[in-house]
């Protein structure tokens, strides 16, 4: 049901653009901030958009493909980092705190049992996916369950009053899952999409490419989005996909983080092209496949800081830009209101 996301109505586009162009500046002088202000107005369907109760949703899940040694870190780092998030000691916690954002952590499928915690959402589908080298990462039922649970999380946030959500993730081996999704959905060669992830050396990178090549060979060269997600995704990627679809359906602004989060955005866009209109792409990461993924999404990232951490860190850093764009639209004087002479016609 939440796959049906119509394109944004464009009725206000000309008036919004006129308001932006009449601010006391040369036309286009604020660059991407102007495009961001226009997008915020169109998503909310108003000339005066407001940003309410922003949240960072960090989805965590384990991957059976980690058995193949495609990451520099052991699988237990996933649950250990979740504990670090809950202790508010990770990069995303620090950056979110500095920017006034609340963080929620979602156990989408971590291979660990967590005690209840106020920041933790228990949404586990299973304790990690299966090994995608050997067969489908998840069953069709599990994939549907992950999508539905992501959508339900967003429905809850919207009911509480949120209209902007930042997405992040954690999951050892999830750059491999994102690379396979990019390959199957956008046709990007594995040599282009496969990067060092958490920092594998040259031998590790060659091994990772070999594993992904063999995993990709199990299925057709291109797959429908749901099948690609079932075959190669992670529970955290599937849950983010469902959450993004529900957010777009509710006309919520979606701050997309890095490579893995963008792979969920790609699946969501393939399932419901209209979802793309609500997505703000925070940054271009240093992970080698991310630039190709952004090109597949026809996305212009706001930042390029050499980040490759994930967790939602880039999305959090882009939040002040979104706030600034909306403030410009709502608060900056026009030539008329300020009594400033415009350039001659």
HUPE-V581233 format. One record per helix or strand. SS is the DSSP state (h for helix, s for strand). FROM is the first residue (numbers start at 1). TO is the last residue. If there is no record, write none. Layout:
# HUPE-V581233
ss=(SS;SS)
from=(FROM;FROM)
to=(TO;TO)
This chain:
# HUPE-V581233
ss=(h;s;h;s;h;h;h;s;s;h;s;h;h;h;h;h;s;h;h;s;s;h;s;h;s;h)
from=(13;23;32;55;64;77;91;102;120;140;164;174;190;202;225;235;253;259;273;279;283;290;303;313;334;335)
to=(21;23;44;61;68;86;98;109;122;159;170;186;193;216;232;249;256;271;278;281;283;296;303;331;334;338)
